[in-house]
């Protein structure tokens, strides 16, 4: 049968088929990460627990796009307090980093930040964000919330076809920009025998230990404990700028979201240094 019109247009304003759930749902780019969030809900957690569980899992099942060293931003509505909260957990540049020093260490960069090596590395914010969100709004302990991520990393998971492609590209980039000890740990962790192929079982035992320590210590192990000292040691030994003091002094920042009324809807974004203000500017135009 031929249609001269789109039958979906009769019921839905877009061509995307809506998905419905009775008790809750979790949506992210990886089914395994979504399953981790769903597990948090089944344990009695709330939406914030599910988000943190999924985010932690993504560092394991999509390490080509996510990492423990990431930044994090969040906007959370608290039904209890009837208030919208913003969290900026993006990391600043290390105290030792400067434009002059980077230019001296990396040569002429034409005024651009180098893409590889220690130069673009900022203080990680994601673990602190998980701890802050879990502690303020969550109903589960952080250790319970990140448990699925720990399990994926320790017990292994199958590599999807798209992930294998992205991993191969990352591997080639690392090989192309390898400059001594800076990438040694990357190869040892993520590509000891080259990039994994589709269907390979991926195990990341060191990442499992790191995530477990973050969960059990509410991220303190990462910022003031063993992992902070190991990051400092690795940075010093391979020409990096980040130091223990950068990690120990780091704090996520609770902020008031920026608000814009757009055709009867209130649109909220994190203030700069986040990019959300760009969306508000575009709507105002």
Order of alpha helices (4+ residues) and beta strands (2+ residues): alpha-alpha-beta-beta-alpha-alpha-alpha-beta-alpha-alpha-beta-alpha-alpha-alpha-alpha-beta-beta-beta-alpha
